[in-house]
Amino acid sequence: MDGSPAIEVVTLPRIEAIAAAEWDGCACPEAASGRPVDPFTTHRFLAALERSGSVSARAGWQPMHLAARLEGRLIGVMPLYVKSHSQGEYIFDHGWAHAYERAGGDYYPKLQSAVPFTPATGRRFLVAPGETADIARAALAEAAITLARRNRLSSLHVTFCTEEEARAGAALGLMRRTTQQFHWENRGYGDFDAFLADLSSRKRKNIRKERATAQQAGEIIALTGAALQPEHWDAFWQFYQDTGGRKWGRPYLTRGFFDEVQRHMREDALLVLCLRRGRPVAGALNFIGRETLYGRYWGCIEDHPCLHFELCYYQAIDWAIRHGLKRVEAGAQGEHKLARGYLPVEIHSLHWIADPGFRDAVARYLEAEREAVDREIEVLTEYGPFRRGEQQEWQ
């Protein structure tokens, strides 16, 4: 024994088992002087998911959050869930599940550190700043693995973590995975036209044509804060139901989630609507971080050419430029984003698997996958919309 004080890690069966100020002191200490880096790991966002019934054991996301204390002082927390499926994660492991089950194993339940339904990069080891950060991160990782072992869960997954966390997690023995998304980066543009000036002539003309076509659908407005009213969420719920029903069979979020956003997160939300003769016919919901605008959901009740591109991608870029944000993350997948100024970037996750043989097989797969993703990013970047001299600077 070295005489060092022991770190106590406890599980929280719901986010409201811990005070918001305590949780946020680890999750977003920077919010004391402004916006959080991202709103998704804040107490208010996770509570909105749970209070609305979007996240629950019945929904396949059973909260099992971790809180680490040193001599009574909270030094780290982790959003954590027991999962009975792989829906709503966006770092896909369905192939792993099928392979393990074909071999006679039970892949579910598993343990997942993530923000449900939110493919946005952010910290998952939410450690308080200072000298305890490294030991808190290690304690949370060890506690999550121990929780999986004791409950005979197949695996632990930490998805959409930061690159720094991925490196640190690998040093702790977790397997590192690399995938990719498309993000837009602000290079100090003064306005949307300055961004267009960086593009090749053909791409620039195409975007202008798409914007002109989309704006024939109706008036486009962007609402945040006090400008958001309950009737806007009534309209957006219709849009979200249509998209969720087509993509997932049923929407992940309940209607109550949007009521929670109206009550507690209006300043974090940006809702872009298209009004046709004064009636909302399409919309895109974004969340606002300190330096990043996060595109999350889109839907419509009328189809209009190019309107999806305008509301989800061009309006987001325009708003980010006008408000001095550094980037736009437009969600998972979508090579069609490439032609619209969004370039591929690496996305990181960490994984632990209980079964040694299966763990070795997954480790070999991840090594080959990383090489493939590196090549794909290189090729896609080469085909990006920027003028050749500019393209190299983005890499």
Backbone torsions as a table, in degrees:
resi	resn	phi	psi	omega
1	MET	NA	134.3	-179.6
2	ASP	-95.8	0.9	178.0
3	GLY	81.0	0.5	-179.9
4	SER	-70.1	144.0	178.4
5	PRO	-61.6	141.2	-179.3
6	ALA	-78.3	143.7	174.2
7	ILE	-92.4	128.2	177.9
8	GLU	-101.1	124.6	177.7
9	VAL	-115.7	125.1	179.7
10	VAL	-119.9	157.7	176.1
11	THR	-97.2	147.3	179.9
12	LEU	-117.5	116.7	-176.6
13	PRO	-73.5	-8.1	174.7
14	ARG	-158.6	154.1	-175.7
15	ILE	-66.5	-29.0	-178.1
16	GLU	-78.6	4.4	171.6
17	ALA	-76.5	-5.2	177.2
18	ILE	-129.6	144.8	-179.3
19	ALA	-65.5	143.0	-179.0
20	ALA	-58.3	-40.8	-177.9
21	ALA	-64.7	-36.9	177.7
22	GLU	-66.9	-51.2	-179.6
23	TRP	-57.8	-50.2	-176.3
24	ASP	-67.0	-23.5	175.6
25	GLY	-62.6	-25.6	174.2
26	CYS	-97.4	-40.3	-174.0
27	ALA	-73.1	-38.2	-175.5
28	CYS	-150.7	62.6	179.4
29	PRO	-59.4	-25.5	179.8
30	GLU	-67.2	-17.4	-177.6
31	ALA	-69.3	-11.8	175.4
32	ALA	-62.9	-21.2	-179.9
33	SER	-121.3	26.2	179.0
34	GLY	146.7	-153.2	-179.3
35	ARG	-70.0	152.2	169.3
36	PRO	-69.2	158.4	176.0
37	VAL	-54.1	-47.6	168.9
38	ASP	-141.0	151.1	-175.9
39	PRO	-84.1	-4.6	-165.4
40	PHE	-77.5	-27.2	177.7
41	THR	-98.3	7.1	175.3
42	THR	-67.8	155.5	177.4
43	HIS	-57.8	-40.8	-174.9
44	ARG	-66.3	-35.1	179.5
45	PHE	-72.7	-47.1	180.0
46	LEU	-64.3	-36.2	177.0
47	ALA	-67.1	-36.8	178.1
48	ALA	-61.3	-40.5	177.6
49	LEU	-63.1	-42.8	-176.6
50	GLU	-75.7	-46.1	-177.7
51	ARG	-62.7	-32.6	-177.6
52	SER	-80.9	-7.1	-177.2
53	GLY	79.2	6.2	176.6
54	SER	-68.3	-32.5	178.7
55	VAL	-118.9	126.0	179.6
56	SER	-171.6	168.6	175.2
57	ALA	-60.2	-38.1	-179.7
58	ARG	-64.0	-33.2	179.0
59	ALA	-82.5	-0.9	-179.6
60	GLY	87.9	9.4	176.9
61	TRP	-126.8	84.2	-178.8
62	GLN	-86.6	114.8	-178.8
63	PRO	-60.6	136.4	177.6
64	MET	-150.7	53.0	-173.6
65	HIS	-65.8	155.1	179.8
66	LEU	-111.4	145.2	174.8
67	ALA	-135.4	124.7	-178.1
68	ALA	-109.2	130.7	-179.7
69	ARG	-125.3	142.1	175.5
70	LEU	-121.3	114.6	-176.7
71	GLU	51.7	40.9	176.6
72	GLY	86.6	-11.8	-177.7
73	ARG	-94.3	129.8	178.9
74	LEU	-69.7	122.8	-178.9
75	ILE	-117.6	-7.6	178.8
76	GLY	-174.1	149.4	176.1
77	VAL	-138.4	162.7	179.3
78	MET	-146.5	126.3	171.8
79	PRO	-71.5	124.7	-171.8
80	LEU	-145.6	141.7	-175.9
81	TYR	-139.9	144.4	167.0
82	VAL	-87.9	123.1	-174.4
83	LYS	-109.5	138.3	176.0
84	SER	-105.7	7.3	178.5
85	HIS	-160.8	-176.1	179.3
86	SER	-118.4	25.3	-179.4
87	GLN	-82.5	149.6	173.6
88	GLY	73.2	24.6	-176.2
89	GLU	-111.4	-42.5	175.1
90	TYR	74.8	-2.5	162.2
91	ILE	-107.5	99.6	-160.8
92	PHE	-79.1	128.0	176.6
93	ASP	-128.2	22.1	179.9
94	HIS	-60.6	-37.6	178.3
95	GLY	-62.5	-38.9	176.9
96	TRP	-62.5	-45.5	-178.6
97	ALA	-59.7	-46.0	-178.3
98	HIS	-64.1	-42.6	-179.4
99	ALA	-63.4	-43.9	-177.8
100	TYR	-66.4	-39.3	-179.7
101	GLU	-72.1	-33.3	174.9
102	ARG	-64.5	-29.4	178.3
103	ALA	-83.0	1.2	175.8
104	GLY	99.7	5.7	-179.6
105	GLY	-94.8	168.7	175.1
106	ASP	-109.6	107.1	-178.7
107	TYR	-76.0	-31.8	178.8
108	TYR	-108.5	143.6	2.7
109	PRO	-77.3	160.4	177.4
110	LYS	-134.9	172.8	-178.3
111	LEU	-112.5	135.4	-173.3
112	GLN	-134.8	121.5	169.4
113	SER	-99.0	111.8	-173.5
114	ALA	-165.7	171.0	164.8
115	VAL	-101.6	115.9	-174.3
116	PRO	-53.8	135.6	174.0
117	PHE	63.1	22.2	-169.7
118	THR	-134.1	91.2	-179.9
119	PRO	-81.3	63.8	-178.4
120	ALA	-126.2	132.3	-179.3
121	THR	-67.1	136.8	177.1
122	GLY	-173.0	170.8	178.8
123	ARG	-67.2	141.7	174.5
124	ARG	-113.8	-31.1	171.4
125	PHE	-90.3	93.5	-171.1
126	LEU	-88.3	85.4	-173.5
127	VAL	-102.4	143.6	178.1
128	ALA	-66.6	142.1	179.8
129	PRO	-65.2	151.2	178.4
130	GLY	125.0	-166.7	-172.2
131	GLU	-71.9	-14.3	-179.2
132	THR	-91.2	-0.4	-171.8
133	ALA	-59.2	-47.1	-176.9
134	ASP	-66.9	-41.6	-178.5
135	ILE	-72.5	-31.2	176.6
136	ALA	-66.7	-42.7	178.6
137	ARG	-61.3	-45.3	178.8
138	ALA	-62.9	-39.9	179.9
139	ALA	-65.4	-39.9	179.1
140	LEU	-66.7	-41.8	178.7
141	ALA	-62.5	-46.2	179.9
142	GLU	-62.8	-41.3	-179.2
143	ALA	-65.9	-39.3	179.7
144	ALA	-65.5	-42.4	178.0
145	ILE	-65.2	-42.4	178.6
146	THR	-61.9	-40.5	177.6
147	LEU	-61.4	-42.1	178.4
148	ALA	-64.6	-44.3	-179.5
149	ARG	-62.2	-49.9	-174.9
150	ARG	-62.9	-30.5	-178.6
151	ASN	-99.1	9.4	178.1
152	ARG	54.2	42.7	174.5
153	LEU	-85.5	148.3	-172.9
154	SER	-69.2	-29.7	-166.4
155	SER	-167.8	165.8	174.0
156	LEU	-127.6	136.1	-178.9
157	HIS	-132.4	130.1	178.0
158	VAL	-118.2	102.1	-168.4
159	THR	-109.0	147.7	-178.4
160	PHE	58.8	37.5	175.7
161	CYS	-79.8	170.8	178.0
162	THR	-76.4	162.7	177.7
163	GLU	-63.1	-38.6	177.8
164	GLU	-60.6	-43.9	178.0
165	GLU	-65.0	-36.8	179.2
166	ALA	-62.8	-42.3	178.3
167	ARG	-65.5	-44.6	-178.8
168	ALA	-65.8	-39.6	179.4
169	GLY	-65.4	-38.4	177.2
170	ALA	-63.0	-38.0	177.9
171	ALA	-65.7	-24.5	178.1
172	LEU	-88.2	0.2	176.1
173	GLY	102.5	2.6	176.4
174	LEU	-81.1	152.0	178.3
175	MET	-84.1	135.3	-175.6
176	ARG	-99.6	133.1	178.4
177	ARG	-120.3	142.4	177.1
178	THR	-122.4	126.9	171.8
179	THR	-126.5	-163.8	-178.9
180	GLN	-147.2	152.9	174.2
181	GLN	-133.5	177.6	176.1
182	PHE	-115.0	122.6	179.4
183	HIS	-124.1	151.2	173.1
184	TRP	-102.7	136.5	-179.5
185	GLU	-115.0	135.2	178.8
186	ASN	-89.3	118.3	-179.2
187	ARG	-100.9	37.8	179.3
188	GLY	80.0	29.1	-178.0
189	TYR	-67.0	139.6	176.9
190	GLY	-80.1	-29.0	178.6
191	ASP	-162.2	179.7	-176.5
192	PHE	-63.4	-35.6	179.2
193	ASP	-63.9	-33.9	177.4
194	ALA	-65.6	-37.9	173.9
195	PHE	-62.3	-46.4	-179.8
196	LEU	-60.1	-32.0	-178.8
197	ALA	-64.5	-20.5	178.1
198	ASP	-80.8	-10.7	-174.2
199	LEU	-91.5	161.3	172.8
200	SER	-64.7	156.6	-175.8
201	SER	-57.5	-43.1	-177.2
202	ARG	-64.8	-43.5	179.7
203	LYS	-67.2	-38.9	179.7
204	ARG	-61.4	-45.6	179.9
205	LYS	-64.4	-38.5	-178.8
206	ASN	-65.5	-41.2	179.6
207	ILE	-66.1	-42.2	177.8
208	ARG	-61.7	-38.3	178.6
209	LYS	-67.3	-43.1	179.2
210	GLU	-63.3	-41.1	-179.8
211	ARG	-65.2	-42.7	179.4
212	ALA	-63.8	-39.8	179.3
213	THR	-65.0	-46.4	-177.6
214	ALA	-63.4	-38.2	-174.8
215	GLN	-73.4	-7.9	172.3
216	GLN	-73.5	-15.0	-178.2
217	ALA	-70.4	-26.9	-178.7
218	GLY	156.8	-167.6	179.8
219	GLU	-80.6	134.5	-179.6
220	ILE	-110.2	126.7	-179.1
221	ILE	-127.4	150.9	177.8
222	ALA	-120.8	124.8	-173.2
223	LEU	-122.8	137.2	173.2
224	THR	-150.4	164.0	176.1
225	GLY	60.8	-135.3	-175.4
226	ALA	-65.5	-19.0	179.1
227	ALA	-70.1	-20.3	178.6
228	LEU	-77.8	130.6	-179.0
229	GLN	-127.6	159.4	-178.0
230	PRO	-52.5	-35.5	-178.6
231	GLU	-66.2	-25.5	176.6
232	HIS	-67.8	-36.3	178.3
233	TRP	-74.1	-30.9	173.8
234	ASP	-58.9	-44.5	179.7
235	ALA	-66.9	-45.7	-176.1
236	PHE	-66.7	-32.0	177.9
237	TRP	-59.1	-39.3	176.5
238	GLN	-61.6	-43.2	-179.5
239	PHE	-64.7	-44.4	-176.6
240	TYR	-65.1	-40.6	178.4
241	GLN	-60.0	-41.6	-179.1
242	ASP	-63.5	-48.0	-179.3
243	THR	-67.3	-45.5	-179.6
244	GLY	-61.9	-39.5	179.1
245	GLY	-64.6	-38.7	-179.3
246	ARG	-75.8	-35.8	-175.6
247	LYS	-83.0	-44.5	-168.9
248	TRP	-119.3	-0.4	-176.5
249	GLY	89.1	-36.2	173.1
250	ARG	-154.1	150.3	-179.8
251	PRO	-64.7	143.3	176.0
252	TYR	-72.1	-40.2	-175.4
253	LEU	-90.9	146.5	175.3
254	THR	-87.7	165.8	176.5
255	ARG	-60.6	-33.2	-179.0
256	GLY	-63.1	-26.3	178.6
257	PHE	-59.9	-42.4	-177.8
258	PHE	-70.4	-29.1	172.0
259	ASP	-65.8	-38.9	176.8
260	GLU	-63.2	-40.7	177.7
261	VAL	-62.4	-42.3	179.1
262	GLN	-61.5	-40.0	-177.0
263	ARG	-77.7	-37.6	-168.2
264	HIS	-122.0	-10.9	-172.0
265	MET	-136.2	25.0	-178.4
266	ARG	-60.7	-34.1	-179.7
267	GLU	-73.0	-17.7	179.1
268	ASP	-90.1	-11.7	-170.3
269	ALA	-107.9	144.5	171.6
270	LEU	-128.2	115.9	-178.8
271	LEU	-110.3	119.3	178.7
272	VAL	-103.6	122.4	-176.2
273	LEU	-121.3	147.9	168.7
274	CYS	-106.9	122.7	179.8
275	LEU	-105.5	123.7	176.0
276	ARG	-110.9	113.2	-173.7
277	ARG	55.2	39.3	176.9
278	GLY	83.8	-4.0	-176.7
279	ARG	-106.3	127.5	178.3
280	PRO	-65.1	128.7	-179.7
281	VAL	-120.5	-11.4	179.3
282	ALA	-162.3	155.6	-179.6
283	GLY	-161.1	157.3	175.8
284	ALA	-133.0	130.4	179.8
285	LEU	-103.5	128.4	175.7
286	ASN	-121.0	156.6	169.0
287	PHE	-117.9	147.1	-170.2
288	ILE	-106.1	123.0	173.0
289	GLY	-104.2	-178.3	-177.9
290	ARG	-63.0	-40.2	-177.8
291	GLU	-126.3	-3.4	-171.5
292	THR	-133.3	140.3	169.9
293	LEU	-101.5	126.2	-175.3
294	TYR	-106.3	111.0	174.2
295	GLY	-76.0	129.9	-174.8
296	ARG	-121.3	-57.2	-171.9
297	TYR	-134.5	147.8	178.8
298	TRP	-138.7	151.5	172.8
299	GLY	-170.6	169.3	-179.0
300	CYS	-156.0	161.6	172.3
301	ILE	-116.6	-2.6	172.4
302	GLU	-136.8	141.8	177.7
303	ASP	-93.6	127.9	176.9
304	HIS	-135.6	136.7	-177.1
305	PRO	-56.8	132.1	172.9
306	CYS	68.5	3.4	-176.3
307	LEU	-67.6	-35.5	176.5
308	HIS	-59.4	-46.4	179.7
309	PHE	-61.4	-41.8	-177.3
310	GLU	-66.2	-50.7	-174.9
311	LEU	-71.6	-38.9	-173.5
312	CYS	-86.3	-37.5	-170.9
313	TYR	-109.9	-53.5	-174.4
314	TYR	-74.1	-40.9	176.4
315	GLN	-64.2	-36.2	178.3
316	ALA	-65.0	-45.1	177.5
317	ILE	-61.3	-47.0	-178.8
318	ASP	-58.2	-45.5	-178.4
319	TRP	-67.1	-41.0	179.4
320	ALA	-62.1	-42.6	178.6
321	ILE	-62.8	-47.4	-176.4
322	ARG	-65.6	-24.0	-178.0
323	HIS	-109.2	12.3	171.9
324	GLY	70.6	25.2	177.7
325	LEU	-82.7	153.6	-173.4
326	LYS	-87.7	-22.8	-176.0
327	ARG	-158.1	165.5	171.1
328	VAL	-126.1	125.5	170.9
329	GLU	-103.0	116.6	-171.8
330	ALA	-100.9	24.3	175.0
331	GLY	92.2	-169.9	-172.5
332	ALA	-83.1	149.7	169.2
333	GLN	61.0	-172.4	171.1
334	GLY	98.3	78.5	177.5
335	GLU	-67.4	-16.1	175.7
336	HIS	-63.8	-18.0	178.0
337	LYS	-69.5	-23.6	-175.9
338	LEU	-58.4	-45.3	-178.4
339	ALA	-69.1	-9.6	-175.6
340	ARG	-111.7	19.8	171.2
341	GLY	97.6	3.0	-179.6
342	TYR	-100.1	121.2	-176.3
343	LEU	-104.4	154.8	-177.9
344	PRO	-71.0	140.3	176.0
345	VAL	-136.3	156.7	178.6
346	GLU	-73.8	141.7	174.2
347	ILE	-120.6	141.2	-170.0
348	HIS	-119.3	146.9	172.2
349	SER	-150.0	165.0	-179.1
350	LEU	-128.3	147.8	-174.2
351	HIS	-143.9	142.8	172.1
352	TRP	-132.3	133.8	-178.8
353	ILE	-125.3	132.3	-173.9
354	ALA	-68.4	-44.8	-175.3
355	ASP	-72.5	119.3	-174.6
356	PRO	-60.8	-42.2	-179.5
357	GLY	-65.1	-44.5	178.9
358	PHE	-67.3	-36.8	178.0
359	ARG	-59.5	-43.2	179.5
360	ASP	-64.1	-40.5	179.6
361	ALA	-64.3	-43.5	179.0
362	VAL	-65.6	-38.5	178.8
363	ALA	-59.9	-41.6	177.7
364	ARG	-65.7	-40.0	177.8
365	TYR	-62.2	-43.6	-177.2
366	LEU	-64.7	-35.2	178.1
367	GLU	-63.5	-45.9	178.5
368	ALA	-66.9	-38.1	-179.8
369	GLU	-64.1	-41.0	179.6
370	ARG	-59.4	-42.8	179.1
371	GLU	-63.7	-41.6	179.7
372	ALA	-65.2	-41.5	179.4
373	VAL	-65.3	-41.1	177.2
374	ASP	-58.2	-44.4	179.8
375	ARG	-66.4	-41.0	-178.9
376	GLU	-63.8	-43.3	179.2
377	ILE	-62.3	-41.3	179.2
378	GLU	-62.0	-44.9	-178.8
379	VAL	-67.5	-46.1	-177.9
380	LEU	-63.8	-39.5	178.3
381	THR	-61.9	-38.7	179.4
382	GLU	-62.1	-31.9	-179.4
383	TYR	-92.2	10.3	-178.1
384	GLY	-65.4	171.9	-171.6
385	PRO	-84.3	-4.6	-172.7
386	PHE	-80.2	153.0	176.1
387	ARG	-58.9	146.4	-169.1
388	ARG	-51.8	-44.9	179.6
389	GLY	-64.1	-34.4	-179.3
390	GLU	-75.1	-34.1	-175.0
391	GLN	-57.8	-41.0	-177.6
392	GLN	-63.9	-34.0	-178.4
393	GLU	-66.5	-23.6	-178.5
394	TRP	-77.5	-19.8	-172.0
395	GLN	-78.7	NA	NA
